[in-house]
Amino acid sequence: MSFKTIILAAGKGTRMKSKLPKVLHKVGGKEMLNHVIDISKKAGSSEVVAIVGHESELVKEKISKDVHTVYQEEQLGTAHAVKCASSFINDEDDIVVLCGDTPLVNSDTLKNLYDYHKKNKYYITVLSTEKEEPKGYGRIIRDENGDLLRIVEEKDADDEEKKVREINSGIYCFDGKELKEALGEVNNDNAQGEYYLPDVIEIMRRKSLKVGAFKGATIEELMGVNSRVDLAKAEEIFRIRVNTHHMENGVTILDPKNTYIDGDVTIGSDTIIYPNVRITGKTVIGEDSEILSGSSIDNSTIGNNVVINHSTIVDSKVGDETKVGPFAYLRPKSNIGKGCKIGDFVEVKNANFGDGSKASHLSYIGDADVGKNVNIGCGVVFVNYDGVNKFRSTVKDNAFVGSNSNLVAPVVVEEGGYIATGSTITKTVPDGALSVARARQTNIEGWVEKKFGKKD
């Protein structure tokens, strides 16, 4: 069995004080709305509908194409938002309603909510939790059988009801047929003039339909993000959650509070992550590697037994037993082989770098295909741009490029070719040949004295 999900994501989020819609602010490198979408799918949702409003086109751009969107022209309350999606609600459906600004809910919590809803044959099940200091939250009031009697908002609660510590999460599971009928009966006879989803509870109870509350979440899971302060708190909770997951799976994280890892990152066992490291996107890191302080890795694949030292890697691949850094920069489409060395202040961009090859320091390798066991000397520049177009250079296996040389693309260095230090190469270097492309040194004796006079 599965359910459909409706996610409320139409609000502007004025307390964020941002041009960006609230649900597109990121936690752990991912938009809050996308967190909620992914959580619902993982919990078993067969179809997801997002209710959009403020900056709707931008919101639609940022979510996956398999998510339906419904435009809510005026934000007239939670019941009104769900009613906008009525065309997606069939009589036989179970509907879970979520908020787009609650990115910390666990998929297991939603699955347990749905299972509880079906097992007890409820027509509404509200997800709840307990809070030591529940001030400001709607209270869950149960009847003598433990079923849900009503939800009482703080401002409407009497003294006894205010003592209740069980609170409403704003997350619900509904019977589709009864939900559609009840939505037609909700009115806006309240101080805000809005249509509230909790009013559906009273409507169903009047029909003697069974409604319940599932106390199955932590207070952290139910945290709504309404301000930049909330966003920072959510980021901290998410970061500790992710780091704990990796540590429990055999990764050493020396300082979890100062290590920033996105939720979609995969890390193998016995890898060590040092403080002040940021690993983002869908990065995959193998086993037994070391990511030293100051490193930033985004959407890249790192092999086994790799050492990354204070370097930046973006949209690239690094093979097993390779060392990168310190202060190296692998720009997009860099493919570094096994057993390589990319040393200090080396920049690589859109290049293939073969197994066993080395660029130990101060080189630029752009738009190039470098073979196996190639040595790139200090200060080598692959000159790939003529001001209009980019060109590629090819350096084949076992070649040697001496320090302070320039390879002016398009150019080929054949296998075993040797380039003398300080050369500017504009033509093919034959297999096994030494290429020297520099002016012969000339010494003019006495030039300094003639130019500037004899020194005292």
Beta strands, then each sheet from edge to edge (+ up, - down):
strand 1: 3-9
strand 2: 26-27
strand 3: 30-31
strand 4: 45-52
strand 5: 68-71
strand 6: 94-99
strand 7: 124-130
strand 8: 139-142
strand 9: 148-152
strand 10: 166-175
strand 11: 211-215
strand 12: 252-253
strand 13: 259-261
strand 14: 266-267
strand 15: 272-273
strand 16: 277-280
strand 17: 284-285
strand 18: 290-291
strand 19: 296-298
strand 20: 301-302
strand 21: 307-308
strand 22: 312-314
strand 23: 317-318
strand 24: 323-324
strand 25: 329-330
strand 26: 335-336
strand 27: 341-344
strand 28: 347-349
strand 29: 352-353
strand 30: 358-361
strand 31: 364-366
strand 32: 368-370
strand 33: 375-376
strand 34: 381-383
strand 35: 393-395
strand 36: 400-401
strand 37: 406-408
strand 38: 411-413
strand 39: 418-419
strand 40: 424-425
strand 41: 434-435
sheet 1: 5+ 4+ 1+ 6+ 10- 7+ 11+
sheet 2: 2+ 3-
sheet 3: 8+ 9-
sheet 4: 12+ 15+ 18+ 21+ 24+ 27+ 30+ 33+ 36+ 39+ 41+
sheet 5: 13+ 16+ 19+ 22+ 25+ 28+ 31+
sheet 6: 14+ 17+ 20+ 23+ 26+ 29+ 32+ 35+ 38+
sheet 7: 34+ 37+ 40+
end
